[in-house]
Structures are given as structure tokens and as C-alpha cells.
Amino acid sequence: MAKDLTVSYPVVITHDNTDVDYPYEVYIPAFEGYTQGRNMANAILMARDFIGLSAMDLREDGKALPHPWRCQIKRKMIRT
């Protein structure tokens, strides 16, 4: 019998004033993926959905889930 598992993954949420429809971009480093949201609450909801679907795909493929705290966030500074 499978045991329910609760894991928390860090996300990075940024706001882009130039994007009117989806101004919140969410990066999920453990899964190396992105999603977006219309507002902060929607961005968090979309991140949860992304993580859940990604985790299900990994489990179905017989792969282990990524460790939530062993990810690195790379920052790139751009001068304008």
C-alpha cells in the first residue's frame, strides 16, 4: 500500500509589469520548470499544479522525486 507523501518545494516568483495577462512568472528549480499566473494567488496555484503533475509523471516512470532543498538557483543580472 502506497503511503501519502507531503513534500514542500521552493519556488521563485517574479513580477513582470510588461506582461498584462500573466505578469507573475514562477520558476520551480527542483523540476527545472516554469509556469505563470495572473496574480500571486494564481501563480502559487499554478506552481502547485506544475509540481503535482511533474511528480506524478516521475512516479509513473519509476523515477525518484527530486530532493526539494538540493537545487540551485542561478541568477543572471542584465543591465539596461
N, CA, C and O of each residue as an XYZ file, in Angstrom:
320
protein
N       0.837     -1.182      0.000
C       0.000      0.000      0.000
C       0.887      1.252      0.000
O       1.795      1.378      0.821
N       0.618      2.151     -0.908
C       1.407      3.381     -1.022
C       1.070      4.339      0.114
O      -0.074      4.434      0.558
N       2.079      5.028      0.558
C       1.916      5.993      1.627
C       1.818      7.393      1.025
O       2.549      7.719      0.090
N       0.928      8.210      1.553
C       0.852      9.602      1.104
C       2.113     10.327      1.545
O       2.648     10.088      2.628
N       2.570     11.213      0.683
C       3.805     11.930      0.945
C       3.568     13.414      0.752
O       3.002     13.836     -0.256
N       4.000     14.199      1.714
C       3.914     15.651      1.589
C       5.330     16.200      1.521
O       6.138     15.996      2.426
N       5.612     16.899      0.434
C       6.931     17.488      0.230
C       6.729     18.944     -0.159
O       5.835     19.259     -0.944
N       7.546     19.824      0.379
C       7.482     21.247      0.024
C       8.678     21.591     -0.852
O       9.822     21.291     -0.509
N       8.399     22.221     -1.981
C       9.454     22.631     -2.901
C       9.507     24.151     -2.966
O       8.466     24.803     -3.047
N      10.705     24.719     -2.932
C      10.816     26.178     -3.063
C      10.515     26.613     -4.489
O      10.789     25.889     -5.445
N       9.956     27.793     -4.614
C       9.694     28.388     -5.923
C      10.189     29.831     -5.904
O      10.319     30.449     -4.847
N      10.459     30.344     -7.083
C      10.874     31.738     -7.225
C       9.815     32.430     -8.068
O       9.579     32.045     -9.213
N       9.174     33.452     -7.505
C       8.125     34.176     -8.219
C       8.627     35.576     -8.531
O       9.086     36.302     -7.649
N       8.532     35.940     -9.801
C       8.921     37.285    -10.220
C       7.733     37.958    -10.888
O       6.845     37.296    -11.426
N       7.732     39.266    -10.844
C       6.640     40.042    -11.433
C       7.168     40.835    -12.614
O       8.205     41.492    -12.522
N       6.444     40.769    -13.727
C       6.823     41.479    -14.948
C       5.718     42.470    -15.289
O       4.637     42.072    -15.724
N       5.982     43.750    -15.095
C       4.975     44.781    -15.363
C       4.589     44.889    -16.832
O       3.544     45.453    -17.156
N       5.412     44.360    -17.716
C       5.119     44.476    -19.148
C       4.146     43.412    -19.637
O       3.578     43.556    -20.719
N       3.941     42.347    -18.866
C       3.014     41.283    -19.263
C       1.666     41.543    -18.595
O       1.528     41.378    -17.383
N       0.692     41.941    -19.373
C      -0.618     42.313    -18.835
C      -1.433     41.087    -18.425
O      -2.120     41.123    -17.404
N      -1.369     40.002    -19.203
C      -2.200     38.825    -18.940
C      -1.652     37.929    -17.826
O      -2.398     37.507    -16.942
N      -0.364     37.643    -17.870
C       0.261     36.750    -16.886
C       1.538     37.401    -16.349
O       2.641     37.005    -16.729
N       1.397     38.389    -15.475
C       2.580     39.130    -15.019
C       3.452     38.389    -13.992
O       4.566     38.829    -13.704
N       2.966     37.285    -13.444
C       3.740     36.556    -12.441
C       4.346     35.305    -13.068
O       3.628     34.429    -13.551
N       5.674     35.234    -13.055
C       6.380     34.066    -13.566
C       6.904     33.275    -12.380
O       7.449     33.839    -11.432
N       6.735     31.966    -12.446
C       7.154     31.098    -11.351
C       8.190     30.105    -11.873
O       7.957     29.407    -12.861
N       9.326     30.053    -11.200
C      10.366     29.079    -11.526
C      10.403     28.045    -10.416
O      10.448     28.395     -9.236
N      10.386     26.768    -10.790
C      10.447     25.673     -9.835
C      11.785     24.967    -10.048
O      11.877     24.079    -10.895
N      12.831     25.345     -9.292
C      14.174     24.839     -9.560
C      14.328     23.327     -9.450
O      15.068     22.733    -10.234
N      13.656     22.695     -8.510
C      13.807     21.250     -8.336
C      13.355     20.482     -9.575
O      13.867     19.401     -9.863
N      12.400     21.043    -10.299
C      11.885     20.398    -11.506
C      12.367     21.096    -12.778
O      12.005     20.709    -13.889
N      13.185     22.126    -12.596
C      13.721     22.908    -13.712
C      12.614     23.327    -14.683
O      12.745     23.192    -15.899
N      11.529     23.836    -14.114
C      10.393     24.225    -14.935
C       9.820     25.570    -14.549
O      10.110     26.120    -13.486
N       9.000     26.077    -15.442
C       8.360     27.379    -15.260
C       6.855     27.259    -15.432
O       6.362     26.377    -16.136
N       6.141     28.155    -14.783
C       4.726     28.359    -15.027
C       4.469     29.847    -14.795
O       5.395     30.607    -14.513
N       3.230     30.248    -14.914
C       2.916     31.668    -14.743
C       1.526     31.824    -14.154
O       0.744     30.874    -14.112
N       1.228     33.036    -13.697
C      -0.071     33.291    -13.099
C      -0.551     34.704    -13.346
O       0.231     35.609    -13.635
N      -1.864     34.870    -13.226
C      -2.490     36.188    -13.427
C      -2.270     37.109    -12.231
O      -2.194     38.329    -12.377
N      -2.167     36.502    -11.035
C      -1.896     37.243     -9.801
C      -1.103     36.315     -8.882
O      -0.839     35.169     -9.243
N      -0.725     36.791     -7.716
C       0.112     35.993     -6.819
C      -0.567     34.679     -6.424
O       0.066     33.623     -6.447
N      -1.843     34.739     -6.063
C      -2.564     33.530     -5.661
C      -2.632     32.530     -6.809
O      -2.435     31.332     -6.604
N      -2.908     33.015     -8.008
C      -2.973     32.146     -9.179
C      -1.600     31.565     -9.507
O      -1.502     30.409     -9.917
N      -0.545     32.349     -9.330
C       0.812     31.862     -9.586
C       1.165     30.717     -8.634
O       1.774     29.731     -9.046
N       0.784     30.847     -7.372
C       1.034     29.787     -6.396
C       0.230     28.544     -6.749
O       0.747     27.429     -6.678
N      -1.017     28.726     -7.126
C      -1.860     27.607     -7.540
C      -1.258     26.888     -8.748
O      -1.223     25.658     -8.787
N      -0.789     27.646     -9.720
C      -0.188     27.056    -10.913
C       1.105     26.319    -10.568
O       1.400     25.282    -11.161
N       1.878     26.843     -9.615
C       3.102     26.166     -9.181
C       2.768     24.833     -8.519
O       3.431     23.828     -8.775
N       1.755     24.820     -7.679
C       1.326     23.565     -7.040
C       0.897     22.545     -8.087
O       1.238     21.365     -7.994
N       0.153     23.003     -9.071
C      -0.303     22.125    -10.140
C       0.886     21.577    -10.927
O       0.943     20.382    -11.216
N       1.830     22.442    -11.273
C       3.021     22.030    -12.012
C       3.808     20.975    -11.234
O       4.205     19.950    -11.788
N       4.028     21.236     -9.944
C       4.785     20.299     -9.114
C       4.051     18.965     -9.007
O       4.666     17.905     -9.130
N       2.751     19.013     -8.781
C       1.969     17.786     -8.657
C       1.996     16.941     -9.914
O       2.202     15.729     -9.847
N       1.790     17.573    -11.062
C       1.805     16.835    -12.326
C       3.197     16.302    -12.646
O       3.338     15.181    -13.133
N       4.216     17.099    -12.375
C       5.595     16.654    -12.620
C       5.946     15.469    -11.723
O       6.586     14.517    -12.169
N       5.530     15.529    -10.468
C       5.791     14.437     -9.533
C       5.072     13.166     -9.969
O       5.640     12.076     -9.896
N       3.834     13.296    -10.420
C       3.093     12.128    -10.900
C       3.780     11.503    -12.106
O       3.881     10.280    -12.194
N       4.254     12.327    -13.033
C       4.957     11.814    -14.212
C       6.215     11.047    -13.810
O       6.480      9.966    -14.336
N       6.985     11.601    -12.881
C       8.199     10.924    -12.429
C       7.873      9.588    -11.772
O       8.527      8.581    -12.043
N       6.868      9.582    -10.915
C       6.482      8.343    -10.222
C       5.997      7.287    -11.207
O       6.325      6.109    -11.066
N       5.209      7.706    -12.215
C       4.727      6.762    -13.225
C       5.873      6.177    -14.037
O       5.792      5.039    -14.500
N       6.939      6.950    -14.212
C       8.117      6.482    -14.949
C       9.087      5.714    -14.055
O      10.149      5.286    -14.508
N       8.720      5.541    -12.787
C       9.562      4.804    -11.854
C      10.778      5.581    -11.383
O      11.746      4.991    -10.903
N      10.736      6.889    -11.516
C      11.861      7.736    -11.111
C      11.595      8.358     -9.743
O      10.448      8.527     -9.327
N      12.672      8.691     -9.067
C      12.561      9.314     -7.744
C      12.215     10.791     -7.882
O      12.548     11.437     -8.876
N      11.547     11.301     -6.876
C      11.256     12.732     -6.839
C      12.534     13.496     -6.506
O      13.371     13.000     -5.751
N      12.693     14.695     -7.061
C      13.885     15.471     -6.718
C      13.843     15.912     -5.256
O      12.774     16.150     -4.694
N      15.006     16.015     -4.664
C      15.097     16.481     -3.283
C      14.800     17.982     -3.281
O      15.420     18.722     -4.045
N      13.879     18.445     -2.453
C      13.463     19.849     -2.519
C      14.538     20.867     -2.165
O      14.461     22.008     -2.622
N      15.517     20.506     -1.385
C      16.498     21.503     -0.952
C      17.853     21.328     -1.607
O      18.817     21.980     -1.207
N      17.947     20.473     -2.593
C      19.223     20.279     -3.285
C      19.212     20.912     -4.659
O      19.798     20.382     -5.603
N      18.565     22.009     -4.767
C      18.508     22.707     -6.044
C      19.265     24.015     -5.907
O      19.383     24.586     -4.823
N      19.763     24.460     -7.020
C      20.487     25.722     -7.025
C      19.733     26.713     -7.883
O      19.227     26.375     -8.954
N      19.666     27.919     -7.408
C      19.027     28.982     -8.171
C      20.131     29.835     -8.769
O      20.958     30.408     -8.059
N      20.122     29.902    -10.069
C      21.121     30.706    -10.757
C      20.491     32.034    -11.119
O      19.382     32.088    -11.649
N      21.205     33.096    -10.830
C      20.699     34.428    -11.147
C      21.545     35.023    -12.251
O      22.760     34.840    -12.308
N      20.879     35.724    -13.104
C      21.571     36.409    -14.182
C      21.160     37.868    -14.133
O      19.979     38.198    -14.242
N      22.128     38.722    -13.970
C      21.855     40.151    -13.921
C      21.989     40.729    -15.325
O      22.967     40.467    -16.025
N      21.020     41.499    -15.719
C      21.037     42.135    -17.029
C      20.973     43.636    -16.821
O      20.074     44.139    -16.147
N      21.908     44.336    -17.387
C      21.892     45.803    -17.294
C      21.103     46.365    -18.452
O      21.217     45.906    -19.589
N      20.300     47.367    -18.146
C      19.522     48.014    -19.210
C      19.896     49.464    -19.333
O      19.347     50.174    -20.175
